[in-house]
Amino acid sequence: MSGAGMNRRAFLTTLLLAPTLTVAVSPFAHATPAEKAMELGDLLILEGSATAHLLVVLEIRTDGTVGLVLPRAEVGQGLTTSISMLVAEELDVSLDAVETTLADARPELLFGQLTGNSNSIRSLYRPVRHAAAGARARLVAAAAARWGVLPDTIALDVGILAANDGRTMGIGDVAVAAADPALGDVAFQPKSPDRFRLVGTPTRRSDARAMVTGEHRYALDLEVPGAMPVVVRRPPTIGAKVESVDDAALRAMPGVLDVAVIETGVAVMASTFGQAIDACAAAAVTWTAGPFAAENDDTIRQRLRGAVEPFTTTGDLDAEFDFAFVSHAAMETNSAVADVRSDSAEIWASMQTPIVAKQVIARVLGLPVQAVTAHVVNGGGSFGRRLFFDAPLEAARISKAMGRPVRLMWTRVDDMRHGRARPASHHRFRVKTDGGAVVSFEHRVASVATDFSHGLGEILTASGSSGSGRSVFSRSVESPYDFGDTIESLAEVELPMNTGSWRSVYSANSRGAAEIVVDRTAGALGVDPIAFRRAHLTDPRHLAVLDAAARESNWGAVLPDGWAQGVGFHAEYRSSTAVVVDIDVTDPNAPRVRRAVVALDVGKAINPTGLEAQMLGGLTDAVSTVLSAGLHIDEGLPLEGSYSQFHYARQRNSPTDVRVIVIEGADEPGGAGELGVPAAVAAVANAYARATGTAVASFPIDFSADFDPFPR
């Protein structure tokens, strides 16, 4: 959004009734629709704009600290640090003075409290700056009134107000006076980006020490009176239901306090989690046949291949790829605390869609929405998993059934087998070339349907779009190249599998596969892969990113035997990235990415350190899912049940030499959290193909079930 796109009254604030200065963004602030095609991130921001004036509430306290209640989830992406940096920048206070907490579910925000699609910084960038700049202006005005001087003679730095004559005081000293409506309206302007002193500088995460010392509080760290450990015995196939259970035998197990049959299995409460886990393992349960029981890797693959839409073009290069299901595998498994009473309910969990969670939980419990309080707590990773509120909903059901508070924990086996997964998909390509140019590029995808019932579907429907995966696909998967007649489409296969958005949603596979085909097309034409991309990219920002990656990686250098380089490029969320990796396949059974260069342009970079972490995470996801990590489906259940079986990259599999190059290409921030995966997927796959001389068609490449599965 450009500055001209903001209403001139956007630079007002709303003074809230409070003892000290508390301000919110003006209700007149709004953004005009973007002139470019409405991609998914733009659409989410636009649909949330009706309540954008309610998003940010800042409180200046008498002790000089600044409170911000953030209506987003912190799931390890460093969002609280970046938003605190924006507040500190505009208020001219130290970063340590800003205390950011997570907001409870706020239904009045409508579509404005969804954390996902890499849009948190994009949607909060202006509201946060405006609220902070408005607060700063009132503090200066209050100080000017107290000292009897003009506001423009007062400086504010690191929370200290200073007059020209040498008088000083802290912002806390005028926090009450600045809240006085008698001060009147105070005009202000947020800083222009060229005046930023903190934003854009590498900054350590404000919660880093708490995480490494154990002070960071997650759901199961909370001390809720009376809440006892609960684990659920889950079915041997996805979707199966309890037919009968030996209740008496379960209750006789050591430490067991209560047992309840619920929709998803048999809930067991015990004095410790260990006792609950042991009791679940010993439970004698008879199950119904699950609706997914007949499915396995082969049947699903056949369904997907049969669902691919036919080509409509002719061509001289065809390719196809299979991608397996993938677990989110967050370090913190699903967990929640719930206290359900006859007339109210209180829930604690990491939730990316807390408004929908609150509404659904209220409906399931038969309570008014206002009787349910949904507290958003820190999450130990997500990658899209906590868009769904399976654990909070399940905890609420158990608490109602048992009539007491519960601390619900999914075991690691539960999380991998019964949690959400990135859907398996099949991709087919047909490319036609004419000399050195591509004249048509057709990409047909068939995927197990992704569940968007967590709230995104409602937003799409409200915008006039379909709430289906096809709509998400069409607004997110887009070729950045001038490839003539470009056709990309999705066919969904409905299966009763637990699916959900996984980092980069459709782009990780679809754009990753497309970039592999770009390499193959370049090879067929006898053109260097980067030169070929340069010839077909038209956006100068894209070219700058690709050139930076090529330059810093020493593209084309002579490498040791068994090594090769690979490149991938991706543009989405008004951002772009290029990745070059060096892979070592000297040991064919243990390929390893040795080096990587990641160049990216996310417009205005808030915290380069945070961006580096996001790109490292995306790179590791790509290394894992290309080379070794996936879920096998057998008789309606994933076989993998632990990190030892789900072969996500370990330190020994990860590159030790990674350089992240941040290029600023605009004054507005783009998205970053999901940006890093697709290009890295392609870079790793392309490097592997060049090193081994093989055209890989199935991912992960090493997908052996080299383990004994846990009992069902």
Steps between C-alpha positions, in 0.01 A plus 500: 500500500632837411470806716244641256287198568427611857212730588631840616327451835699183562748703700257552786473275802215407726554587866362221717358550846781394734699644793817522293550568132331225300448548130373305202519558128239739365180340370550709188820320403457277202694373204397508137508170313833422339525580132670170420316169477346410835716220634396309812691720746349818352153348524542405867624850584213660309237283670648590838509872426146557633631448853859618449431796729442257786816296453755696699459638849803653671529597864767736630552419867618725780817295541601586143425159354273449202239226481373351176240224486562327168204339320717236338663171601869464579601153390873549480514730198629798700192713437490653847857627458433656159180671614674626814768647275236697308355634825842594638594667171199729482487576873876554527529270801738214560395159374524362855229745607238338273308210654292307248241248610262288292135597482216267593254417224334827395186430292456870425804476271300274263766387250779698664648245743620225267874436513610345172586545134805709594279805548547600866774757440327618182165554672640651821777719355290815458257460794783443749705793371201734500399410854856543628558824312170636631597410855837668456335820382271513804790441739694786342192725507441425868862577583482823303189607693665423834817692413327781313700452181419410141484127418754533222760611753482168684705195410412142594765231509507159675195600701641832628334831409745792483432873463745743341575652839625169637193385692425127466249244615394149405195423292344335805496840673248633246312177429198620699506855362527370144180301556302814588245575223546870578832474318290494182584342169871477433620478141782261416676316222667160528868506413608466142705181456819697437484620864482152651772430755390164642286349224727333247780423746581139597339446839503203739160359584355652815382158621823311423627483857162386631493218247845364578458531876155342511323817613292515181149386587315256276155351559615213722718736706192681630385439856123476470346393832371143493615425143640147483690317221293340223603284204267345241512143372447550127368260234710265286379673183415866443136579567407177678271529805482326836260205498574378852763537772578311821438800724549315829841364403615845396387662824692236694830597336758678723434873534188509281252762623232499230407353162271642229403381153509794259463545127872446434570210736527415869625778726693394810579735788775401740722649767789521251532497125709184523217318677246629246719379212545156658128466560418597141745242369336228711141599424277228353302684233285370214482734203270549205646481151649835405405671172868519401587140589532370143750766392876464462777669303420309180124557504543870570761537229268331250212728599717807450638394166150422378373842606751713308325714241607432137742727319357755258828580325758315296862495609844353469582448873285313751567434867314368802560486873352345814522661844423305818296612799712698747453560873528850646718341771505807725716458810201561726234240433132595509414609851237705678353574841124524542270582790137448398223584746123482462475862387850588375823368358860617509757365254878546479686396183708622211242597236551672166122535449375569854176669394381194308627277782294695753189483282529128426578407860199702618274324250628152593458572872157656454614830650463861380814622325550768765512229768818350349839660563777388266849595619771494233832379641842457345533205264805279461491504121213473257578520125124521447403231754347737755268656246288210621389489861462123532661486845303789657174357366585151622605631842170684531305184421699301755462763770124507445480119508710472817360805670841637596796692351739303279854528369491321164819386329524314172791258499752520218342189346157664521633818344655330197235237440180687583611858451467704184727432203597672178298317235662260256496633144579407138630751243518482121668746269509560127733761354530618141803696384587692191874546464616637835159619620211327674173551314274297730531362850224278639491369855223270620478411869291242683510516878322344790268782607636743756264585784445877525213486749710678764381840378688570177215351298258744664722795410519389138123452485443845651724650231284349227744219427452129543620371836662201332857392443466600135445861607802496732708337226403755236583791732834366618665285232623719218791470261736800509624429146395621159420152372237592246177307550525395867232274646504375859204323662408286799269199525410396854443141613274475802627247756419474874860577592594769754655769280600860552712782367869418530764768462459664154173306450485415127815687398753271671409217264351680203759773459775261610403252228462778243855618573628147442330509160660839431840336551408211273380738232824697521694175468300392196581833336868485600475817711646563847217480760559850637547655157175334392314646798649844438375489142142438612469711817358847436488663845821692586462405868491132405808536285687676781428212739605235247818688413593538867460128562705413192776744590532410867487124434773519236261330260674281247815443708686172467391270784641175640393174340156399620398860565265723300317829525127555466285811480139588568299823485167596651284814523195533724354727770648806319842349573750284313793272570768306314686207654820330385626188676808282467417134559740216575390153383841337532320250720185422297327377813562822692462808276571822685456866415837652591451864414210732424447861397158654545429843352167663571306820451210548742466872440562680829688265731399546864748264668769346275588251775143375502501475121817293512336262747194466278712420196706245695177335609369489144829357377493225764139416413605468137806285571281273711200456273704466181748246633342298779190620690150376424211297636422147380128413503414139577147372570372848567772627735844660468772255603733769635455578867819670616791712382704181473256379234403827334840578353515875538852638451735481797800724553717247319275540194498878501741743332748671727572778249186706432497862391180705499502819295219750565424748222256782567285565195208703638387712794220260595570154644404183316449156647789281613393212724412262217714653227811289550369149430410476126825638359702285739302188404595561137862584578554177696318285243682661207839464668429133573400438138815665368724315746352156432385536141154374599165660428322461833122463481397417857559687826645444746775331301591250774159385621580168656300376799814390684336466842258290699177701537355561844194293591174641372 
